[in-house]
Amino acid sequence: MIGEALALFGAVLVLLSAIGVLRLGDVLARLHALAKASTLGVLLLLAGAAVNLRDLNDLTSVVLAGILHLLASPPASNMISRAVYLVEGVPDSALDERREPEPDHTV
């Protein structure tokens, strides 16, 4: 029962992540929705599978998949968002704390 609840909650988070990717406007917001919710959702799905598994070999495979996903997905999202930031910048509607202030040409 616990494994099924974890898997259901994880699937709902992955669904919400997919909806966020479709509904949000710019690339950085889409990546944020994808990175946060889908990582937690996949880990909850794997935890639900691990609770229901009985064989040690299957359990270690699921744990290894979760560790690899946790180590790979957030840094990959970070690198993609940094590449988008360097190429496109930040949309005008967002606050960019790293943007250089424009010089004041009034004399």
C-alpha distances in whole Angstrom, upper triangle without the diagonal:
4,5,5,6,9,10,11,12,14,15,17,19,20,21,23,24,26,27,29,30,32,33,34,38,39,38,37,35,33,33,31,29,28,28,26,23,22,22,20,18,18,17,14,13,15,13,9,11,12,9,9,13,15,18,20,22,19,17,21,21,18,20,23,22,21,24,26,25,25,28,30,28,30,33,33,33,35,38,38,38,41,43,42,44,47,47,47,47,45,45,48,45,43,45,46,46,48,50,54,56,58,62,64,67,69,72
4,5,5,6,9,10,11,12,14,15,17,18,20,21,23,24,26,27,29,30,31,32,36,37,36,35,32,31,30,29,26,25,25,23,20,20,20,17,15,16,14,11,11,12,10,7,10,11,7,9,12,14,18,19,21,18,16,19,20,16,17,21,20,18,21,23,22,22,25,27,26,27,30,31,30,32,35,35,35,38,40,40,41,44,45,44,44,42,43,45,43,41,42,43,43,45,47,51,53,56,59,61,64,66,69
4,5,5,6,9,10,11,12,14,15,16,18,20,21,23,24,26,27,29,30,31,35,35,34,33,31,29,28,27,25,24,23,22,19,18,18,15,13,13,12,9,8,9,7,4,6,7,5,6,9,12,15,16,18,15,13,16,16,13,14,18,17,15,18,21,19,20,23,24,23,25,28,28,28,30,33,33,33,36,38,38,39,42,43,43,42,41,41,44,42,40,41,42,43,44,46,50,52,55,58,60,63,65,69
4,5,5,6,9,10,10,12,14,15,16,18,20,21,22,24,26,27,28,30,33,34,33,33,30,28,28,27,24,23,23,22,19,18,18,16,13,14,13,10,9,11,10,6,8,10,9,8,12,15,18,19,20,17,16,19,19,15,17,20,18,17,21,22,20,21,25,25,24,26,29,29,28,31,33,33,33,37,38,38,39,42,43,42,42,40,41,43,41,39,41,42,43,44,46,50,52,55,58,60,63,65,68
4,5,5,6,8,10,11,12,14,15,16,18,20,21,22,24,26,27,28,32,33,32,31,29,27,27,25,22,22,22,20,17,17,17,14,12,13,13,9,9,12,10,7,10,12,10,11,15,18,20,22,23,20,18,21,21,17,18,21,20,18,21,23,21,21,25,25,24,25,28,29,27,30,33,32,32,35,37,37,38,41,42,41,41,39,39,41,39,37,38,40,41,42,44,48,50,52,56,58,61,63,66
4,5,5,6,9,10,11,12,14,15,16,18,20,21,23,25,26,26,30,31,30,28,26,25,24,23,20,19,19,17,14,14,14,11,9,10,9,6,6,9,7,5,8,10,9,10,13,17,19,20,21,18,16,18,18,14,15,18,16,14,17,19,17,17,21,22,20,21,25,25,24,27,29,29,29,32,34,34,35,38,39,38,38,36,37,39,37,35,36,37,38,39,42,45,47,50,53,55,59,60,64
4,6,5,6,9,10,10,12,14,15,16,18,20,21,23,24,25,29,30,28,28,26,24,23,22,19,18,18,17,14,13,13,11,8,9,9,6,4,7,7,5,7,10,10,10,13,16,18,19,20,16,15,18,17,13,15,17,15,13,17,18,16,17,20,21,19,21,24,24,23,26,29,28,28,32,33,33,34,37,38,37,37,36,36,39,37,35,36,37,38,39,42,45,47,50,53,56,59,61,64
4,5,5,6,9,10,10,12,14,15,16,18,20,21,22,24,28,29,28,27,25,23,23,22,19,18,19,17,14,13,15,12,9,11,12,8,7,11,11,8,11,14,13,13,16,20,22,23,24,20,19,21,20,17,18,21,18,17,20,21,19,19,23,23,21,22,26,26,24,27,30,29,29,32,34,33,34,38,38,37,37,35,35,38,35,34,36,37,38,40,42,45,47,49,53,55,58,60,63
4,5,5,6,9,10,11,12,14,15,16,19,20,21,22,26,27,26,25,23,21,21,19,16,16,17,14,11,11,13,10,7,10,10,7,8,11,11,9,12,14,14,15,18,21,24,24,25,22,20,22,21,17,18,21,18,16,19,21,18,18,21,22,19,20,24,24,22,25,28,27,27,30,32,31,32,35,36,35,35,33,33,35,33,31,33,34,35,37,39,42,44,47,50,52,55,57,60
4,5,5,6,9,10,11,12,14,15,17,19,20,21,24,25,24,23,21,19,18,17,14,13,14,12,9,8,9,7,4,6,7,5,5,8,9,8,11,13,14,15,17,21,22,23,23,19,18,19,18,15,15,18,15,13,16,17,14,14,18,18,16,17,21,20,19,22,25,24,24,27,29,28,30,33,33,33,32,31,31,34,32,30,31,32,33,35,37,40,43,45,49,51,54,56,59
4,5,5,6,9,10,11,12,14,15,17,18,20,23,24,23,23,21,18,18,18,15,13,15,14,10,9,11,10,6,8,10,8,7,10,12,10,12,15,16,16,18,22,23,24,24,20,20,21,20,16,18,19,17,15,18,19,16,17,20,20,17,19,22,21,20,23,25,24,24,28,29,28,30,33,33,32,33,31,31,34,32,30,32,33,35,36,38,41,43,46,49,51,54,56,60
4,5,5,6,9,10,10,12,14,15,16,18,21,23,22,22,19,17,18,17,13,13,15,13,9,10,12,11,7,10,12,10,10,14,14,13,15,18,18,19,21,25,27,27,28,24,23,25,23,20,21,23,20,18,21,21,18,18,22,22,19,19,23,23,21,23,26,25,24,28,29,28,29,33,33,32,32,30,29,32,30,28,30,32,33,35,37,40,42,44,48,50,52,54,58
4,5,5,6,9,10,10,12,14,15,16,19,20,20,19,16,15,15,14,10,10,11,9,6,6,9,7,5,8,10,9,10,13,14,13,16,18,19,20,22,26,27,27,27,24,22,24,22,19,19,21,18,16,18,19,16,16,19,19,15,16,20,19,17,20,23,21,21,24,26,25,26,29,30,29,29,27,27,29,27,25,27,28,30,31,33,37,39,41,45,47,49,51,55
4,5,5,6,9,10,11,13,14,15,19,19,18,18,16,13,13,13,10,8,10,10,6,5,8,8,5,7,10,10,9,12,14,14,15,18,19,20,22,25,27,27,26,23,22,23,21,18,19,20,17,15,18,18,14,15,18,17,14,15,18,17,16,19,21,19,20,23,24,23,25,28,28,27,28,26,26,29,27,25,28,28,30,31,33,37,39,41,44,47,49,51,55
4,5,5,6,9,10,11,12,14,18,19,18,19,16,14,15,15,11,10,13,12,9,8,12,12,9,11,14,13,12,15,17,16,18,21,22,22,24,28,29,30,29,26,25,26,24,21,22,23,20,18,21,21,18,18,22,20,17,18,21,20,18,21,23,21,21,25,26,24,26,29,29,28,28,26,26,29,27,26,28,29,31,32,34,38,40,41,45,47,50,52,55
4,5,5,6,9,10,10,12,15,17,17,17,14,12,13,12,9,9,12,11,7,8,12,11,9,12,15,14,14,17,19,18,20,23,23,24,26,30,32,32,31,28,27,28,26,23,24,25,22,20,22,22,19,19,22,21,17,17,21,20,17,20,23,21,20,24,25,23,24,28,28,26,26,24,23,26,24,23,25,26,28,30,31,35,37,39,42,44,47,49,52
4,5,5,6,9,10,10,14,15,14,14,11,9,10,9,6,5,8,8,5,6,9,10,9,11,14,14,14,17,18,19,20,22,24,25,26,30,31,31,30,27,26,27,25,22,22,23,20,18,20,20,16,16,19,17,14,14,17,16,14,16,19,17,16,20,21,20,21,24,25,23,23,21,21,24,22,21,23,24,26,27,29,32,34,36,40,42,45,47,50
4,5,5,6,9,10,13,14,14,14,12,9,11,11,8,7,11,11,9,8,12,13,11,12,16,16,15,18,20,20,21,24,25,26,27,31,32,32,31,28,27,28,26,23,24,24,21,20,22,21,17,18,21,19,15,16,19,17,15,18,20,17,17,21,22,20,22,25,24,23,24,22,22,25,23,22,25,26,28,29,30,34,36,37,41,43,45,48,51
4,5,5,6,8,12,14,14,15,12,10,12,12,9,9,13,13,11,11,15,15,13,15,19,18,18,21,23,22,24,27,28,28,30,34,35,35,35,31,30,31,29,26,27,28,24,23,25,25,21,21,24,22,18,19,22,20,17,20,22,20,19,23,23,21,23,26,26,24,24,22,21,24,21,21,24,25,28,29,30,34,35,37,41,42,45,47,50
4,5,5,6,9,11,11,12,8,7,9,9,6,7,11,11,9,10,14,14,14,16,18,19,19,22,23,23,25,27,29,30,31,35,36,36,35,32,31,32,30,27,27,28,24,23,25,24,20,20,23,21,17,17,20,18,15,17,20,17,16,20,21,18,20,23,23,21,21,19,18,20,18,17,20,22,24,26,26,30,32,33,37,39,41,43,47
4,6,6,8,9,9,10,8,5,7,9,6,6,10,11,11,11,14,15,15,16,19,20,20,22,24,24,26,28,30,31,32,36,36,36,35,32,31,31,29,26,27,27,24,22,24,23,19,20,22,19,16,16,18,16,13,16,18,15,14,18,18,16,18,21,20,18,19,17,17,20,18,17,20,21,24,25,26,29,31,32,36,38,41,43,46
4,6,8,10,11,13,11,8,11,12,10,10,14,15,14,14,17,19,17,19,22,22,22,24,27,27,28,30,32,32,34,38,38,39,37,34,34,34,32,29,30,30,27,25,27,26,22,23,25,23,19,20,22,20,17,19,21,18,17,21,21,18,20,23,22,20,21,19,18,20,19,19,22,23,26,27,28,31,33,34,38,39,42,44,47
4,6,10,11,13,10,8,12,12,10,12,15,16,14,15,19,20,18,21,23,23,24,26,28,28,30,32,33,34,36,40,41,41,40,37,36,36,34,31,32,32,29,27,29,28,25,25,27,25,21,21,23,22,18,20,22,19,18,21,22,19,20,23,23,20,20,18,16,19,16,17,20,22,25,26,27,30,31,32,36,38,40,42,45
4,6,8,9,6,6,10,10,8,11,13,14,14,15,18,19,19,21,23,24,24,27,29,29,31,33,34,35,37,41,41,41,40,37,36,36,34,32,32,32,29,27,28,28,24,24,26,24,20,19,21,20,16,18,20,17,15,18,19,16,17,20,20,17,17,14,13,15,13,13,16,18,21,23,23,26,28,29,33,34,36,38,42
4,7,9,7,7,11,12,11,13,16,17,17,18,21,22,22,24,26,27,28,30,32,32,34,36,37,39,40,44,44,44,43,40,39,39,37,34,35,34,31,30,31,30,26,26,27,25,22,21,22,21,17,18,20,17,14,17,18,14,15,18,17,14,15,12,10,12,11,12,15,17,20,21,21,24,25,26,30,31,34,35,39
4,6,6,6,9,10,11,12,14,16,17,18,20,22,22,24,26,27,28,30,32,33,34,36,38,39,40,44,44,44,42,40,39,38,36,34,34,33,30,29,29,28,25,25,25,23,20,19,20,18,15,15,16,13,11,14,14,10,11,15,14,11,11,9,8,11,10,10,13,14,17,18,18,21,23,24,27,29,31,34,37
4,6,5,6,9,10,10,12,14,16,16,18,20,21,22,24,26,26,28,30,31,32,34,36,37,38,41,42,41,39,37,36,35,33,31,31,30,27,26,27,25,22,22,22,20,17,16,16,14,11,12,13,10,8,11,11,8,9,13,12,10,10,9,9,13,13,12,15,15,18,18,18,21,24,25,28,31,33,35,39
4,5,5,6,9,10,10,12,14,15,16,19,20,21,23,24,25,27,28,30,31,33,35,36,37,41,41,40,39,36,35,34,32,30,30,29,26,25,25,24,21,20,20,18,15,14,14,13,10,10,11,9,6,9,10,8,8,12,12,10,10,8,9,13,12,10,12,12,15,15,16,19,22,23,27,29,32,34,38
4,5,5,6,9,10,11,12,14,15,17,18,20,21,23,24,26,27,28,30,32,33,35,36,40,40,39,38,36,35,34,32,30,29,29,26,24,25,24,21,20,21,20,16,14,16,15,11,12,14,12,9,13,14,11,12,15,16,14,13,10,10,13,12,10,13,13,16,17,18,22,23,25,29,31,33,36,39
4,5,5,6,9,10,11,12,14,16,16,17,20,21,22,24,25,26,28,29,31,33,34,37,38,37,36,33,32,32,30,27,28,27,24,23,24,22,19,19,20,18,14,14,16,14,10,12,14,11,10,13,14,12,13,17,16,15,15,13,13,16,15,14,16,17,19,20,21,25,27,28,32,34,36,39,42
4,5,5,6,8,10,10,12,14,15,16,18,20,20,22,24,25,26,28,30,31,32,36,36,35,34,31,30,30,28,25,25,24,22,20,21,19,16,16,17,14,11,10,12,10,7,9,11,8,7,11,12,10,12,15,15,14,14,13,14,18,17,15,17,17,19,19,20,24,26,28,32,34,37,39,43
4,5,5,6,8,10,11,13,14,15,17,18,20,21,23,24,26,27,29,31,32,35,36,35,34,31,30,30,28,25,25,24,22,20,20,20,16,15,17,15,12,10,12,12,8,9,12,11,9,12,14,12,13,16,17,16,15,14,15,18,16,14,15,15,17,18,20,24,26,28,31,34,37,39,42
4,6,6,6,8,10,11,12,14,16,16,18,20,21,22,24,25,27,29,30,34,34,34,33,30,29,29,27,24,24,24,21,19,20,20,16,16,18,16,13,12,14,14,10,12,15,13,12,15,17,15,16,20,20,19,18,16,17,19,18,16,18,19,20,22,23,27,29,31,35,37,39,41,45
4,6,6,6,8,10,10,11,14,15,16,17,19,21,22,23,25,27,28,31,32,31,30,27,26,26,24,21,22,21,18,17,18,17,13,13,15,14,10,10,13,11,8,11,14,12,11,15,16,15,17,20,20,19,19,18,18,22,20,18,20,21,23,23,25,28,31,33,36,39,41,44,47
4,6,6,6,9,10,11,12,14,15,17,18,20,21,22,24,26,27,30,31,30,29,26,25,24,23,20,20,19,17,15,15,15,11,10,12,11,7,6,9,9,6,9,11,11,10,13,15,15,16,19,20,20,19,18,19,23,21,19,20,20,21,22,24,27,30,32,36,38,41,43,47
4,6,6,7,9,10,11,13,15,16,17,19,20,21,23,25,26,30,30,29,29,26,25,24,23,20,19,20,17,15,16,16,12,11,13,13,9,8,11,12,9,11,14,14,13,16,18,18,18,21,23,22,21,19,21,23,22,19,20,21,21,22,25,28,31,33,37,39,42,44,47
4,6,5,6,9,10,11,12,14,15,16,18,20,21,23,24,28,29,28,28,25,23,24,22,19,19,20,17,15,16,17,13,12,15,15,11,11,15,15,12,14,17,17,16,19,21,20,21,24,25,24,24,22,23,25,23,21,23,23,25,26,28,32,34,36,40,42,45,47,50
4,5,5,6,8,10,10,12,14,15,16,18,20,21,22,26,27,26,25,23,21,22,20,17,17,17,14,12,14,14,10,11,14,13,9,10,14,13,11,14,17,16,16,19,20,20,21,24,25,24,25,23,24,27,25,23,25,25,27,27,29,33,35,38,41,44,46,49,52
4,5,5,6,9,10,11,12,14,15,16,18,20,21,24,25,24,23,21,19,19,18,15,14,15,12,9,11,11,8,7,10,10,7,8,11,12,10,13,16,15,16,19,20,20,22,24,25,25,25,24,25,28,27,24,25,25,26,27,29,33,35,38,41,44,47,49,52
4,6,5,6,9,10,10,12,14,15,16,19,20,23,24,23,23,21,19,19,18,15,14,15,13,10,12,13,10,9,12,13,11,11,14,15,14,16,19,19,19,21,24,23,24,27,28,28,28,26,27,30,28,26,27,27,28,29,31,35,37,40,43,45,48,51,54
4,5,5,6,9,10,11,12,14,15,17,19,22,23,23,23,20,18,19,18,14,15,16,13,11,14,14,11,11,15,15,12,13,17,17,15,18,21,20,20,23,25,25,26,29,30,29,29,27,28,31,29,27,28,29,30,31,33,37,39,42,45,48,50,53,56
4,5,5,6,9,10,11,12,14,16,16,20,21,20,20,17,15,16,14,11,12,13,10,8,11,11,8,9,13,13,10,12,16,15,15,18,20,20,20,23,25,25,26,29,30,30,30,29,30,33,31,29,30,31,32,32,35,38,41,43,46,49,52,54,57
4,5,5,6,9,10,10,12,14,15,18,19,18,18,16,14,14,13,10,9,11,9,6,9,10,8,8,12,13,11,13,16,16,16,18,21,21,22,24,26,26,28,30,31,31,31,30,31,34,33,30,31,31,32,32,35,39,41,44,47,50,53,55,58
4,5,5,6,9,10,10,13,14,18,19,19,19,16,14,16,15,11,11,14,12,9,12,14,12,11,15,16,15,16,19,20,19,21,24,24,24,27,29,29,30,33,34,34,34,32,33,36,34,31,33,33,34,35,37,41,43,46,49,51,55,57,60
4,5,5,6,9,10,11,13,16,18,18,18,14,13,15,14,10,11,14,11,9,13,14,12,13,16,17,15,17,20,20,20,23,25,25,25,28,30,30,31,34,35,34,35,33,34,37,35,33,35,35,36,37,39,43,45,47,51,53,56,59,62
4,5,5,6,9,10,10,14,15,15,14,11,10,11,10,6,8,10,8,7,10,12,10,11,15,15,15,17,20,20,20,23,25,25,26,29,30,30,32,34,35,35,36,35,36,39,37,35,36,36,37,37,40,43,46,48,52,55,57,60,63
4,5,5,6,9,10,13,15,14,15,12,10,11,12,8,8,11,10,8,11,14,13,13,16,17,17,18,21,22,22,24,27,27,28,30,32,32,34,36,37,38,37,36,37,40,38,36,37,37,37,38,41,44,47,50,53,55,58,61,64
4,5,5,7,9,12,15,15,16,13,11,14,13,10,11,14,13,11,15,17,15,16,19,20,19,21,24,25,24,27,29,29,30,33,34,34,36,39,39,39,39,38,39,42,40,37,39,39,40,41,43,47,49,52,55,58,61,63,66
4,5,5,6,10,12,13,13,10,8,11,11,8,10,13,11,11,14,16,15,16,19,20,20,22,25,25,25,28,30,30,31,33,35,35,37,39,40,40,40,39,40,43,41,39,41,41,42,42,45,48,51,53,57,59,62,64,68
4,5,5,8,10,10,11,8,6,9,9,6,7,11,11,10,13,15,15,16,18,20,20,22,25,25,26,28,30,30,32,34,35,36,38,40,41,41,41,40,42,45,43,40,41,42,42,42,45,49,51,54,57,60,63,65,68
4,6,8,11,11,13,11,8,12,13,10,11,14,14,13,16,19,18,18,21,23,23,24,27,28,28,30,33,33,34,36,38,39,40,42,44,44,44,42,43,46,44,42,43,43,43,44,47,51,53,56,59,62,65,67,70
4,7,10,11,13,10,9,13,13,11,13,16,16,15,18,20,20,21,24,25,25,27,30,30,30,33,35,35,36,39,40,40,42,44,45,45,45,44,45,48,46,44,45,46,46,47,50,53,55,58,62,64,67,69,72
4,6,8,9,7,6,10,11,9,11,14,14,15,17,19,19,20,23,24,24,27,29,29,30,33,34,35,36,39,40,40,42,44,45,46,46,45,46,49,48,45,46,46,47,47,50,54,56,59,62,65,68,70,73
4,6,9,8,7,11,12,12,13,16,17,17,19,21,22,23,25,27,27,30,32,32,33,36,37,38,39,42,43,44,45,47,48,49,49,48,50,53,51,49,50,50,50,50,53,57,59,62,65,68,71,73,76
4,5,5,6,9,10,11,12,14,16,17,19,20,21,23,25,26,27,29,31,32,33,35,37,37,39,41,42,43,45,47,48,49,49,49,50,53,52,49,50,50,50,50,53,57,59,62,65,68,71,74,77
4,5,5,6,9,10,10,12,14,15,16,18,20,21,22,24,25,28,29,30,32,34,35,36,38,39,41,42,44,45,46,47,48,47,49,52,51,48,49,48,49,49,52,55,58,60,63,66,69,72,75
4,5,5,6,9,10,11,12,14,15,16,18,20,21,22,24,27,28,28,30,32,33,34,36,38,39,40,42,44,45,46,46,46,48,51,50,47,48,48,48,48,50,54,57,59,62,65,68,71,74
4,6,5,6,9,10,11,13,14,15,17,18,20,21,22,25,27,27,28,31,32,32,34,36,37,38,40,42,43,44,44,44,45,49,47,45,46,46,46,46,49,52,55,57,61,64,66,69,72
4,5,5,6,9,10,11,12,14,15,17,18,20,21,23,25,26,27,29,31,31,33,35,36,37,39,41,42,43,43,43,44,47,46,43,44,44,44,44,47,50,53,56,59,62,65,67,70
4,5,5,6,8,10,10,12,14,15,16,18,20,22,23,24,26,28,29,30,32,33,35,36,38,39,41,42,42,42,43,47,46,43,43,43,43,43,46,49,52,54,58,61,63,66,69
4,5,5,6,9,10,10,12,14,15,16,18,21,22,22,24,26,27,28,30,32,32,34,36,37,38,39,40,40,42,45,44,41,42,42,42,42,44,47,51,53,56,59,62,65,68
4,5,5,6,9,10,10,12,14,15,16,19,21,21,22,24,26,26,28,30,31,32,34,36,37,38,38,38,39,43,41,39,40,39,40,40,42,46,49,51,55,57,60,63,66
4,5,5,6,9,10,11,12,14,15,17,19,20,21,23,25,26,28,29,31,32,33,35,37,37,38,37,39,42,41,38,39,38,38,38,41,44,47,50,53,56,59,61,64
4,5,5,6,8,10,11,12,14,16,17,18,20,22,23,24,26,28,29,30,32,33,35,36,36,36,38,41,40,38,38,37,37,37,40,43,46,49,52,55,58,60,63
4,6,5,6,9,10,10,12,14,16,16,18,20,21,22,24,26,27,28,30,31,32,33,34,34,35,39,38,35,36,35,36,36,38,41,44,47,50,53,56,59,62
4,5,5,6,9,10,10,13,15,15,17,19,20,21,23,24,26,27,29,30,32,32,33,32,34,37,36,33,34,33,34,34,36,40,43,45,48,51,54,57,60
4,5,5,6,9,10,12,13,14,16,18,19,21,22,23,25,27,28,29,31,32,32,32,34,37,36,33,33,33,33,32,35,38,41,44,47,50,53,56,59
4,5,5,6,8,11,11,12,14,16,17,18,20,22,23,24,26,27,29,30,30,30,32,36,35,32,33,32,32,31,34,37,40,43,46,49,52,55,57
4,5,5,6,8,10,10,12,14,15,16,18,20,21,22,24,26,27,28,28,28,30,33,32,29,30,29,30,30,32,35,38,41,44,47,50,53,56
4,6,6,7,9,10,12,13,15,16,17,19,21,22,23,25,27,27,27,27,29,32,31,28,28,28,28,28,31,34,37,39,43,45,48,51,54
4,6,7,7,9,11,12,13,15,17,18,19,21,22,24,25,27,27,26,29,32,32,29,29,27,27,27,30,33,36,38,41,45,47,50,53
4,6,6,6,9,10,11,12,14,16,17,18,20,21,23,24,24,25,27,30,30,27,28,26,27,26,28,31,35,37,40,43,46,49,52
4,6,5,6,9,10,11,12,14,15,17,18,20,21,22,22,22,24,28,27,24,25,24,25,24,27,30,33,35,39,42,44,47,50
4,5,5,6,9,10,11,12,14,15,16,18,20,21,20,20,22,25,25,22,22,21,21,21,24,27,30,33,36,39,42,44,47
4,5,5,6,9,10,10,12,14,15,16,18,20,19,20,22,25,25,22,22,21,21,20,23,26,29,31,35,38,40,43,46
4,5,5,6,9,10,11,12,14,15,17,18,18,19,21,25,25,22,23,21,22,21,23,26,30,32,35,38,40,43,46
4,5,5,6,8,10,11,12,14,15,16,16,16,18,22,22,19,20,19,20,19,21,24,27,30,33,36,38,41,44
4,5,5,6,9,10,10,12,14,15,15,15,17,21,21,18,18,16,17,16,18,21,25,27,30,33,36,39,42
4,5,5,6,9,10,11,12,14,14,15,18,21,22,19,20,17,18,17,19,21,25,27,30,33,36,39,42
4,5,5,6,9,10,11,12,13,14,16,20,20,18,19,17,19,17,19,22,25,27,30,33,35,38,41
4,5,5,6,9,10,10,10,10,13,16,17,14,15,14,15,14,16,19,22,24,27,30,33,35,39
4,5,5,6,9,10,9,10,14,17,18,15,15,13,14,12,14,17,20,22,25,28,31,34,37
4,5,5,6,8,9,11,14,18,19,17,18,15,17,15,15,18,21,23,26,29,31,34,37
4,5,5,6,7,9,11,14,16,14,15,13,16,14,15,18,20,22,25,28,30,33,36
4,6,5,4,6,9,12,14,12,12,10,12,10,11,14,17,18,22,25,27,30,33
4,6,6,9,12,15,17,15,15,12,14,11,11,13,17,18,21,24,26,29,32
4,6,9,12,15,17,16,17,14,17,14,13,16,19,19,22,25,27,30,33
4,7,8,11,14,13,14,12,15,14,13,15,17,18,21,24,25,28,32
4,7,9,12,10,11,9,12,10,9,12,14,15,18,21,23,26,29
4,6,8,6,8,7,10,10,9,12,14,15,19,21,24,26,30
4,5,6,8,9,12,13,12,15,16,16,20,22,24,26,30
4,5,8,9,12,13,11,14,14,14,18,19,21,23,27
4,7,9,13,15,13,16,16,17,20,22,24,25,29
4,6,10,12,11,15,15,16,20,22,24,26,30
4,6,9,9,12,12,14,18,20,23,24,28
4,5,6,9,10,13,16,18,22,24,27
4,6,8,10,13,16,18,22,24,27
4,6,9,12,15,18,21,24,26
4,6,9,12,15,18,20,23
4,6,9,12,15,18,20
4,6,9,12,15,17
4,6,9,12,15
4,6,9,12
4,6,8
4,6
4
